[in-house]
Amino acid sequence: MSINDIKNMPIQERMQLMEALWESFVHDDATSSPAWHKEVLDNRAGIMQKENVKTYTLDELKQQR
């Protein structure tokens, strides 16, 4: 399948193809995150707790517009 084949597909078919591809990654052990990703996330979470960072929900952010 070429990029032109994909471009010529109806949008609904392209969306279904994209969803199927993402779903295939979720169940593939070869696409798991490297250990350093967890280290970065843990570090950021620690900073947020230590510095008492204010977080907002998506709805709160939308209300600020």
N, C-alpha and C positions, 0 to 999 in steps of 0.2 A: 504494500500500500504506500503510495507516495503522498506528499503534502498536497499536491493538486487533487488527488482523489479525496482527501479529507476536506479540502476547501470546497469541493463540489457537493459534499453531502449536505442534506438539510440540517439546520441548526440543532434540531431535536436529536438527530442521529449522532451528531458530533458530541453533544452533551452526554448521551448515553455511552459513547465510546470513551470519553474522558472519565466518567464515573467508573466504568469497568476497569480502566487502566489504574486509577487510584486505588480501587478495591484490591487489585492484584498486588500492589505494593504493600498494602497493609498486612497481607498474609505471607509475605516473602521475607524469610529471615535474612536474606542478603541485603535488605534495605533497612535494617535496624540502625538506629543512631549510634555513633561512636561514643565511647565512655566520656570523652571530654565534653560532649553536649550536656550530659547530666551534671558534670562539674560546674559548667557555666551557669546552668539554671539554678543549681543549689547556691552558688555564690550570689547570684542576683536576688534570690529569695532571702538569703541572709542579710543582704544590704537593705532590702525593703523592710524587713523586720527591725533591724537595728536602728535605722533612721526613721522609722515610723512613717513610711511613705503612704500618702493618701491614694487610694485607688477608687476608680469610678466604674459603675456598670455602664453598659452600652446605652441604656435608657437615660442615665444621668448625663452622659456625654451629649446625647441628642438634644436634651433639654437646654443645654448651654449654648446652642446655636443662636 
